């Protein structure tokens, strides 16, 4: 992981670690459950470790596991992963002004390692892109400290889940714990009316389309929510990132 000494020496790096640390336990529990789920689904240890280290996308991993078990075609699994991760396109567009001054390899590194909560914490702390060199260094350091905690928590507990998968009984209900982790993340990010509406639309559509084969109701829910909210944003000039008035 890219951790230059110039980044680590910034006080904002330690602030990023401190701010993200309280959330690390929940991220780790989600990673533990995902590691267990991959082994329980029939994946080999090598496959599960490779997916953990290379994919680094918990929601996509969890969405693809039941499809793998069901023997779904590759295009369905890829389409599901694509739809689940569409939110990162929005994240990238929002972060573009913050990172465009960096070389491409650093932008790619930050983009790969920035997860949901890292993005949420960073954009909540910094409402505008940096203008001076000092601001650029400070913001990069804070973002790096944030995702350092996220990445380490996810990797360590996910790999531990793979190791302990055959020792953990199904009665522990880790699947439900994973659902609760996802719900907590969604609630923490639903800070505007448009985002809340997107959650409601996606959930309602997924439930209405539950009878679709190969878990395609998940793809349908995400697709309908994205398209409808894009239309509402253009039709009424809504800002998806604007905080609601209190």
Protein Blocks (a to p, Z undefined) as FASTA:
>chain_A
ZZdfklmmpmklmmmmmmmmmmmmmmmmmmmmmmmmmmmnopafklmmmmmmmnopaklm
mmmmmmmmnopafklmmmmmmmmmmmmmmmmmmmmmmmmmpcfklmmmmmmmmcfklmmm
mmmmmmbdcfbfklmmmmmmmmmmmmmmmmmmmmmmmmmmmmmmmmpcfklommmmmmmm
mmmmmmmmmmbfklmmmmmmmmmmmmmmmmpghhlmmmmmmmmmmmmmmmmmmmnopafk
bccdZZ
